[in-house]
């Protein structure tokens, strides 16, 4: 499937970089959240029919959740800041359209299992996210679609929470998600997953999925995809991408490297994770060792009913 990319640059990148860096704020000391498994066996199955990545400052804030559970409820979405900066620097870059194409074409299938006695009010609810296999034809998203789970994908820890007047709030948990950036799929494992959504038998709306990727995942998966995407833009429109090159191409060779992003004094978040979610033994234990080890992520989504089988059920 051909993904649409990119491409003119007309905003001074240096000013945007300075604004993005100055907007970062320290994260206060977190508190832990007790998790109680859902007691019910009643399951409701859904599939994501819309996945929204933040490409504006407003969306970055809208999709942000308090991933590390700090008592000040500071919203976290560092990846949103990066994507917002990229789309501001290159207004012709349409990151959302490639995600839409992947979802609508059945290339990106995200499945949800909600265990709840009542989808309006329930004190104990669990929400699990699974990766589905790509489909042969485009899903209808009308409740008639049948999907299969990807057997190679790991099973995440359920996001445990509650339903009040049809609104679900829960976390932390874990989930593997697939993002399409610059038309390329990137699978990442989110930790500390928080989720909120308005839920009914018809599906979910106003969904927000927050979590974090570790430093290793960010630098081995997300950052290379961003670098490849930027270099693709530069190759397509060398003259129009002068501001990007001036700001990021420190060795002036006409391309951008991972090292240049990580070491760029303006692009502080490229080398600076914002959350401390893991302890010294690399276990999920927010705020224990004072070392920031993860990059926060915030996404929007909606879902509709679907049919699929979860192993063991």
Residue pairs with C-beta under 8 A, 6 or more apart in sequence:
1 101
1 102
1 105
1 107
3 98
3 101
3 102
3 180
3 182
3 183
3 184
4 94
4 97
4 98
4 101
4 183
5 93
5 94
5 98
5 182
5 183
5 229
5 232
5 233
5 236
6 90
6 92
6 93
6 94
6 232
6 233
6 236
6 237
7 90
7 92
7 93
7 233
7 236
7 237
7 240
8 90
8 91
8 92
8 237
8 240
9 89
9 90
9 91
9 92
9 233
9 237
9 240
9 241
9 242
9 243
9 244
10 91
10 240
11 88
11 89
11 90
11 91
11 243
12 243
13 89
13 243
13 244
13 246
13 247
13 248
14 243
14 246
14 247
14 266
16 85
16 88
16 89
17 85
17 247
17 264
17 266
17 267
18 266
20 81
20 82
20 84
20 85
20 269
21 266
21 267
21 268
21 269
23 81
24 78
24 81
24 268
24 269
24 274
25 74
27 68
27 70
27 74
27 76
27 274
27 275
27 276
27 292
28 70
28 71
28 72
28 74
29 70
29 71
29 287
30 68
30 69
30 70
30 71
30 276
30 286
30 287
31 69
31 70
31 71
32 69
32 286
33 69
33 171
33 172
35 160
35 172
36 124
36 160
37 124
37 126
37 158
37 160
38 115
38 116
38 124
38 125
38 126
38 158
38 160
39 124
40 115
40 116
40 117
40 122
40 124
41 115
42 115
42 116
42 117
43 113
43 114
43 115
43 310
43 313
44 113
44 114
44 115
44 116
44 119
44 201
44 305
45 111
45 112
45 113
45 305
45 306
45 307
45 308
46 111
46 112
46 114
46 203
46 204
46 303
46 304
46 305
46 306
47 109
47 110
47 111
47 112
47 132
47 139
47 141
47 145
47 147
47 303
47 304
47 305
47 306
47 308
48 103
48 108
48 109
48 110
48 111
48 112
48 301
48 302
48 303
49 103
49 139
49 141
49 203
49 302
49 303
49 304
50 100
50 103
50 300
50 301
50 302
51 99
51 103
51 108
51 110
51 299
51 300
51 301
52 59
52 63
52 96
52 99
52 299
52 300
52 301
53 80
53 83
53 95
53 96
53 99
53 179
53 181
53 299
53 300
54 60
54 62
54 63
54 77
54 79
54 80
54 83
54 84
54 298
54 299
54 300
55 83
55 84
55 87
55 95
55 96
56 84
56 87
57 84
59 80
59 84
59 300
60 77
60 80
60 81
60 83
60 84
60 298
61 75
61 77
62 208
62 300
63 77
63 80
63 208
63 209
63 210
63 298
63 299
63 300
64 75
64 76
64 77
64 80
64 208
64 210
64 296
64 298
65 75
65 76
65 77
65 171
65 194
65 195
65 196
65 208
65 209
65 210
65 298
66 73
66 74
66 75
66 76
66 194
66 210
67 76
67 172
67 192
67 194
67 210
67 211
67 212
67 275
67 277
67 296
68 76
68 192
68 212
68 275
68 276
68 277
68 286
68 287
69 172
69 192
69 286
70 287
75 298
76 210
76 212
76 274
76 275
76 296
76 298
77 210
77 296
77 297
77 298
78 269
78 273
78 274
78 295
78 296
78 297
79 213
79 222
79 295
79 296
79 297
79 298
80 297
80 298
81 269
82 226
82 269
82 270
83 95
83 181
86 93
86 95
86 226
86 229
86 230
87 93
87 95
89 243
89 244
90 233
90 241
90 244
93 233
95 181
95 182
98 180
98 181
98 182
98 183
99 108
99 179
99 180
101 107
101 180
102 108
102 178
102 180
102 185
104 138
104 139
105 138
106 134
106 135
106 136
106 137
106 138
106 139
107 134
107 185
108 178
108 180
108 185
109 131
109 132
109 133
109 134
109 135
109 139
109 147
109 150
110 129
110 130
110 131
110 132
110 177
110 178
110 301
111 129
111 130
111 131
111 132
111 147
111 149
111 306
111 308
112 127
112 128
112 129
112 130
112 204
112 303
113 127
113 128
113 130
113 310
114 125
114 126
114 127
114 128
114 168
114 199
115 125
115 126
115 127
115 128
115 158
116 122
116 125
116 126
116 163
118 163
119 163
119 166
119 199
119 200
119 201
120 163
120 165
120 166
120 200
121 163
121 164
121 165
121 166
122 162
122 163
123 162
124 160
124 162
125 160
125 161
125 162
125 163
125 168
125 170
126 158
126 159
126 160
126 161
126 170
127 158
127 159
127 160
127 161
127 168
127 170
127 173
127 195
128 155
128 156
128 158
128 159
128 173
128 175
129 156
129 159
129 175
129 176
129 177
129 193
129 209
130 149
130 150
130 153
130 155
130 156
130 310
131 149
131 150
131 153
131 176
131 177
131 178
131 187
132 147
132 148
132 149
132 150
132 308
133 147
133 148
133 149
133 150
135 145
135 147
139 145
139 147
141 304
142 304
143 304
143 305
143 306
144 307
145 306
145 307
146 306
146 307
146 308
147 306
147 307
147 308
148 308
148 309
149 308
149 309
149 310
149 311
153 176
154 176
154 189
156 173
156 174
156 175
156 176
156 189
156 190
156 193
157 173
157 174
158 173
159 170
159 171
159 172
159 173
159 175
159 193
159 194
159 195
160 170
160 171
160 173
161 168
161 169
161 170
161 171
161 195
162 168
162 169
162 170
163 199
166 198
166 199
166 200
167 196
167 197
167 198
167 199
168 195
168 196
168 197
168 198
168 199
168 204
169 195
169 196
170 194
170 195
170 196
171 192
171 193
171 194
171 195
171 210
172 191
172 192
172 193
172 194
172 211
172 284
173 193
173 195
174 189
174 190
174 191
174 192
174 193
174 211
175 189
175 190
175 193
175 209
175 211
176 187
176 188
176 189
176 190
177 187
177 188
177 190
177 209
177 299
178 185
178 186
178 187
178 188
179 185
179 186
179 188
179 222
180 186
181 222
181 225
181 226
181 229
182 225
182 226
182 228
182 229
182 232
184 225
184 228
184 229
186 221
186 222
186 225
187 221
188 213
188 217
188 221
188 222
188 297
189 213
189 217
190 209
190 211
190 212
190 213
190 297
191 211
191 212
191 213
191 214
191 277
191 278
191 284
191 294
192 211
192 212
192 275
192 277
192 284
192 286
192 294
193 209
193 210
193 211
194 208
194 209
194 210
194 211
195 207
195 208
195 209
195 210
196 206
196 207
196 208
197 204
197 205
197 206
197 207
197 208
197 301
197 303
198 204
198 205
198 206
198 207
201 305
202 304
202 305
203 302
203 303
203 304
203 305
204 301
204 302
204 303
205 302
206 300
206 302
207 300
207 301
207 302
207 303
208 298
208 299
208 300
208 301
209 298
209 299
209 300
209 301
210 296
210 297
210 298
210 299
211 296
211 297
212 275
212 277
212 294
212 295
212 296
212 297
213 221
213 222
213 294
213 295
213 297
214 278
214 293
214 294
214 295
215 273
215 293
215 294
215 295
218 273
218 295
219 258
219 262
222 295
223 258
223 261
223 262
223 270
224 258
226 261
227 256
227 257
227 258
227 261
230 244
230 248
230 256
231 255
231 256
233 241
233 244
234 241
234 244
234 245
234 254
234 255
234 256
238 254
244 256
245 252
245 254
245 256
247 264
247 266
248 256
248 260
248 261
248 264
248 267
249 255
249 256
249 260
250 260
250 263
250 264
251 260
261 267
261 270
261 271
262 270
262 271
263 271
264 270
269 295
272 292
273 292
273 293
273 294
273 295
274 292
274 294
274 295
274 296
275 286
275 292
275 293
275 294
275 295
275 296
276 286
276 287
276 288
276 289
276 290
276 291
276 292
276 293
276 294
277 284
277 285
277 286
277 293
277 294
278 284
278 285
278 289
278 291
278 293
278 294
279 285
279 288
279 289
280 288
280 289
